[in-house]
Amino acid sequence: YRADISIPIGFNITFVEGMKDTNNDGRFEDLNGNGRLDMHDLVLLFQNFRWMGESNLSARIDFNKNNRADYADIVTIFNTMNSTIKNS
């Protein structure tokens, strides 16, 4: 999946280039590009949520699958991260 991503002026392009869809579901689980879902990904999502939600990346961060980017997606990815840790 390769989208034509609109980047806001002044935004660090390397952030977008580092995002990865680790399970090929069309969503970026690994925002910092280190190969796994961790707290840093959650922080990056929270810090950059507004522009990501307003860009054409919004479908790629719709983790609760309600067809929009909203703060419930942050909660969903947090719960996913917590269940992954508990099951390890």
N, CA and C atoms as an extended XYZ file, in Angstrom:
264
Properties=species:S:1:pos:R:3:atomname:S:1:resname:S:1:resid:I:1 pbc="F F F"
N         0.852       -1.171        0.000 N   TYR     1
C         0.000        0.000        0.000 CA  TYR     1
C         0.888        1.221        0.000 C   TYR     1
N         0.725        2.073       -0.973 N   ARG     2
C         1.520        3.294       -1.066 CA  ARG     2
C         0.567        4.442       -1.328 C   ARG     2
N         0.385        5.317       -0.382 N   ALA     3
C        -0.534        6.444       -0.525 CA  ALA     3
C         0.236        7.710       -0.872 C   ALA     3
N        -0.408        8.598       -1.573 N   ASP     4
C         0.137        9.924       -1.797 CA  ASP     4
C        -0.216       10.736       -0.556 C   ASP     4
N         0.729       10.860        0.335 N   ILE     5
C         0.472       11.458        1.641 CA  ILE     5
C         0.778       12.948        1.598 C   ILE     5
N        -0.193       13.752        1.999 N   SER     6
C         0.031       15.194        2.061 CA  SER     6
C         0.681       15.522        3.396 C   SER     6
N         1.833       16.178        3.326 N   ILE     7
C         2.610       16.500        4.514 CA  ILE     7
C         2.480       17.991        4.803 C   ILE     7
N         2.124       18.373        6.020 N   PRO     8
C         2.038       19.795        6.342 CA  PRO     8
C         3.398       20.485        6.203 C   PRO     8
N         3.393       21.746        5.834 N   ILE     9
C         4.629       22.511        5.697 CA  ILE     9
C         5.346       22.546        7.042 C   ILE     9
N         6.640       22.280        7.006 N   GLY    10
C         7.437       22.307        8.223 CA  GLY    10
C         7.448       20.992        8.981 C   GLY    10
N         6.720       19.987        8.491 N   PHE    11
C         6.679       18.708        9.179 CA  PHE    11
C         7.859       17.851        8.746 C   PHE    11
N         8.381       17.062        9.639 N   ASN    12
C         9.531       16.209        9.376 CA  ASN    12
C         9.110       14.991        8.544 C   ASN    12
N         9.522       14.968        7.291 N   ILE    13
C         9.149       13.901        6.362 CA  ILE    13
C         9.671       12.533        6.808 C   ILE    13
N        10.776       12.504        7.538 N   THR    14
C        11.329       11.218        7.963 CA  THR    14
C        10.377       10.487        8.910 C   THR    14
N         9.538       11.215        9.634 N   PHE    15
C         8.534       10.584       10.499 CA  PHE    15
C         7.589        9.736        9.656 C   PHE    15
N         7.071       10.316        8.578 N   VAL    16
C         6.124        9.609        7.722 CA  VAL    16
C         6.805        8.448        7.015 C   VAL    16
N         8.010        8.652        6.555 N   GLU    17
C         8.725        7.589        5.853 CA  GLU    17
C         9.037        6.404        6.759 C   GLU    17
N         9.115        6.630        8.075 N   GLY    18
C         9.431        5.564        9.020 CA  GLY    18
C         8.243        4.747        9.479 C   GLY    18
N         7.017        5.224        9.230 N   MET    19
C         5.824        4.511        9.676 CA  MET    19
C         5.689        3.184        8.943 C   MET    19
N         5.272        2.155        9.690 N   LYS    20
C         5.141        0.828        9.095 CA  LYS    20
C         3.810        0.173        9.486 C   LYS    20
N         3.274       -0.562        8.544 N   ASP    21
C         2.091       -1.391        8.775 CA  ASP    21
C         2.610       -2.800        9.022 C   ASP    21
N         2.830       -3.148       10.273 N   THR    22
C         3.523       -4.396       10.614 CA  THR    22
C         2.719       -5.658       10.352 C   THR    22
N         1.394       -5.554       10.306 N   ASN    23
C         0.586       -6.755       10.078 CA  ASN    23
C        -0.225       -6.687        8.778 C   ASN    23
N         0.103       -5.730        7.916 N   ASN    24
C        -0.534       -5.586        6.597 CA  ASN    24
C        -2.056       -5.454        6.647 C   ASN    24
N        -2.556       -4.713        7.646 N   ASP    25
C        -4.001       -4.500        7.741 CA  ASP    25
C        -4.420       -3.118        7.230 C   ASP    25
N        -3.469       -2.362        6.687 N   GLY    26
C        -3.782       -1.035        6.165 CA  GLY    26
C        -3.647        0.075        7.180 C   GLY    26
N        -3.192       -0.263        8.393 N   ARG    27
C        -3.023        0.743        9.451 CA  ARG    27
C        -1.567        0.770        9.909 C   ARG    27
N        -1.114        1.950       10.285 N   PHE    28
C         0.254        2.121       10.765 CA  PHE    28
C         0.328        1.816       12.256 C   PHE    28
N         0.754        0.613       12.612 N   GLU    29
C         0.931        0.272       14.028 CA  GLU    29
C         2.285        0.767       14.541 C   GLU    29
N         3.267        0.755       13.703 N   ASP    30
C         4.636        1.101       14.100 CA  ASP    30
C         4.976        2.488       13.560 C   ASP    30
N         4.701        3.511       14.361 N   LEU    31
C         4.905        4.885       13.898 CA  LEU    31
C         6.362        5.317       13.940 C   LEU    31
N         7.156        4.747       14.819 N   ASN    32
C         8.550        5.176       14.907 CA  ASN    32
C         9.492        4.293       14.094 C   ASN    32
N         8.975        3.260       13.461 N   GLY    33
C         9.757        2.442       12.548 CA  GLY    33
C        10.746        1.495       13.192 C   GLY    33
N        10.518        1.144       14.467 N   ASN    34
C        11.455        0.231       15.126 CA  ASN    34
C        11.032       -1.232       15.030 C   ASN    34
N         9.962       -1.512       14.273 N   GLY    35
C         9.559       -2.888       14.033 CA  GLY    35
C         8.571       -3.472       15.015 C   GLY    35
N         8.117       -2.682       15.968 N   ARG    36
C         7.158       -3.210       16.950 CA  ARG    36
C         6.268       -2.083       17.482 C   ARG    36
N         5.122       -2.463       18.025 N   LEU    37
C         4.219       -1.528       18.689 CA  LEU    37
C         4.705       -1.334       20.108 C   LEU    37
N         4.982       -0.088       20.483 N   ASP    38
C         5.426        0.198       21.844 CA  ASP    38
C         4.923        1.573       22.269 C   ASP    38
N         5.272        1.970       23.479 N   MET    39
C         4.799        3.227       24.043 CA  MET    39
C         5.211        4.430       23.189 C   MET    39
N         6.354        4.354       22.537 N   HIS    40
C         6.797        5.457       21.685 CA  HIS    40
C         5.824        5.678       20.529 C   HIS    40
N         5.252        4.615       20.000 N   ASP    41
C         4.267        4.733       18.926 CA  ASP    41
C         3.014        5.440       19.430 C   ASP    41
N         2.585        5.073       20.623 N   LEU    42
C         1.404        5.699       21.216 CA  LEU    42
C         1.643        7.192       21.436 C   LEU    42
N         2.809        7.548       21.927 N   VAL    43
C         3.148        8.965       22.157 CA  VAL    43
C         3.181        9.718       20.833 C   VAL    43
N         3.796        9.135       19.808 N   LEU    44
C         3.840        9.786       18.492 CA  LEU    44
C         2.440        9.971       17.917 C   LEU    44
N         1.593        8.972       18.082 N   LEU    45
C         0.217        9.097       17.614 CA  LEU    45
C        -0.483       10.243       18.326 C   LEU    45
N        -0.341       10.315       19.620 N   PHE    46
C        -0.992       11.366       20.391 CA  PHE    46
C        -0.453       12.745       20.002 C   PHE    46
N         0.865       12.884       19.907 N   GLN    47
C         1.477       14.173       19.595 CA  GLN    47
C         1.137       14.669       18.191 C   GLN    47
N         0.942       13.764       17.263 N   ASN    48
C         0.720       14.132       15.865 CA  ASN    48
C        -0.696       13.836       15.390 C   ASN    48
N        -1.586       13.579       16.324 N   PHE    49
C        -2.921       13.119       15.977 CA  PHE    49
C        -3.692       14.117       15.126 C   PHE    49
N        -3.594       15.373       15.455 N   ARG    50
C        -4.402       16.366       14.735 CA  ARG    50
C        -4.074       16.382       13.246 C   ARG    50
N        -2.804       16.554       12.906 N   TRP    51
C        -2.492       16.638       11.474 CA  TRP    51
C        -2.692       15.301       10.784 C   TRP    51
N        -2.455       14.184       11.500 N   MET    52
C        -2.673       12.875       10.892 CA  MET    52
C        -4.159       12.665       10.597 C   MET    52
N        -4.994       13.083       11.527 N   GLY    53
C        -6.438       12.950       11.354 CA  GLY    53
C        -6.985       13.829       10.251 C   GLY    53
N        -6.342       14.976       10.024 N   GLU    54
C        -6.790       15.897        8.991 CA  GLU    54
C        -6.158       15.600        7.634 C   GLU    54
N        -5.131       14.784        7.611 N   SER    55
C        -4.461       14.454        6.351 CA  SER    55
C        -5.131       13.235        5.735 C   SER    55
N        -4.581       12.796        4.622 N   ASN    56
C        -5.132       11.584        4.025 CA  ASN    56
C        -4.578       10.324        4.686 C   ASN    56
N        -3.937       10.487        5.835 N   LEU    57
C        -3.496        9.345        6.645 CA  LEU    57
C        -4.580        8.865        7.603 C   LEU    57
N        -5.679        9.584        7.687 N   SER    58
C        -6.672        9.281        8.722 CA  SER    58
C        -7.159        7.829        8.674 C   SER    58
N        -7.333        7.265        7.503 N   ALA    59
C        -7.765        5.860        7.418 CA  ALA    59
C        -6.685        4.920        7.927 C   ALA    59
N        -5.441        5.342        7.853 N   ARG    60
C        -4.320        4.503        8.282 CA  ARG    60
C        -4.133        4.522        9.800 C   ARG    60
N        -4.855        5.403       10.504 N   ILE    61
C        -4.785        5.420       11.971 CA  ILE    61
C        -6.155        5.160       12.597 C   ILE    61
N        -7.100        4.675       11.817 N   ASP    62
C        -8.437        4.356       12.306 CA  ASP    62
C        -8.428        2.951       12.910 C   ASP    62
N        -7.897        2.837       14.113 N   PHE    63
C        -7.704        1.533       14.748 CA  PHE    63
C        -8.989        0.917       15.276 C   PHE    63
N        -9.991        1.738       15.588 N   ASN    64
C       -11.248        1.168       16.072 CA  ASN    64
C       -12.250        0.949       14.937 C   ASN    64
N       -11.834        1.228       13.704 N   LYS    65
C       -12.590        0.918       12.487 CA  LYS    65
C       -13.986        1.546       12.462 C   LYS    65
N       -14.078        2.819       12.878 N   ASN    66
C       -15.357        3.523       12.801 CA  ASN    66
C       -15.369        4.533       11.649 C   ASN    66
N       -14.434        4.385       10.720 N   ASN    67
C       -14.337        5.194        9.503 CA  ASN    67
C       -13.983        6.661        9.738 C   ASN    67
N       -13.308        6.932       10.849 N   ARG    68
C       -12.791        8.279       11.085 CA  ARG    68
C       -11.650        8.192       12.094 C   ARG    68
N       -10.787        9.171       12.051 N   ALA    69
C        -9.713        9.259       13.036 CA  ALA    69
C       -10.240       10.057       14.218 C   ALA    69
N       -10.241        9.454       15.390 N   ASP    70
C       -10.688       10.138       16.596 CA  ASP    70
C        -9.876        9.630       17.785 C   ASP    70
N       -10.074       10.242       18.934 N   TYR    71
C        -9.267        9.870       20.094 CA  TYR    71
C        -9.540        8.449       20.577 C   TYR    71
N       -10.656        7.876       20.180 N   ALA    72
C       -10.921        6.478       20.515 CA  ALA    72
C        -9.892        5.555       19.854 C   ALA    72
N        -9.289        5.998       18.753 N   ASP    73
C        -8.234        5.211       18.107 CA  ASP    73
C        -7.000        5.111       19.001 C   ASP    73
N        -6.711        6.182       19.716 N   ILE    74
C        -5.574        6.169       20.654 CA  ILE    74
C        -5.846        5.171       21.772 C   ILE    74
N        -7.070        5.163       22.288 N   VAL    75
C        -7.447        4.214       23.339 CA  VAL    75
C        -7.362        2.779       22.803 C   VAL    75
N        -7.820        2.563       21.593 N   THR    76
C        -7.779        1.231       20.989 CA  THR    76
C        -6.355        0.733       20.847 C   THR    76
N        -5.453        1.578       20.359 N   ILE    77
C        -4.062        1.144       20.184 CA  ILE    77
C        -3.407        0.925       21.552 C   ILE    77
N        -3.772        1.721       22.551 N   PHE    78
C        -3.256        1.517       23.909 CA  PHE    78
C        -3.711        0.164       24.447 C   PHE    78
N        -4.996       -0.154       24.275 N   ASN    79
C        -5.514       -1.442       24.747 CA  ASN    79
C        -4.866       -2.602       24.007 C   ASN    79
N        -4.620       -2.437       22.716 N   THR    80
C        -3.924       -3.463       21.941 CA  THR    80
C        -2.518       -3.682       22.479 C   THR    80
N        -1.851       -2.565       22.765 N   MET    81
C        -0.499       -2.636       23.302 CA  MET    81
C        -0.503       -3.340       24.671 C   MET    81
N        -1.459       -3.010       25.514 N   ASN    82
C        -1.563       -3.631       26.836 CA  ASN    82
C        -1.847       -5.129       26.739 C   ASN    82
N        -2.740       -5.525       25.834 N   SER    83
C        -3.055       -6.956       25.716 CA  SER    83
C        -1.869       -7.722       25.143 C   SER    83
N        -1.080       -7.082       24.275 N   THR    84
C         0.121       -7.719       23.734 CA  THR    84
C         1.135       -7.966       24.842 C   THR    84
N         1.295       -7.001       25.729 N   ILE    85
C         2.245       -7.124       26.843 CA  ILE    85
C         1.786       -8.217       27.808 C   ILE    85
N         0.488       -8.252       28.122 N   LYS    86
C        -0.045       -9.250       29.059 CA  LYS    86
C         0.100      -10.671       28.509 C   LYS    86
N        -0.028      -10.809       27.197 N   ASN    87
C         0.039      -12.140       26.577 CA  ASN    87
C         1.466      -12.574       26.266 C   ASN    87
N         2.435      -11.741       26.571 N   SER    88
C         3.853      -12.100       26.300 CA  SER    88
C         4.435      -12.950       27.396 C   SER    88
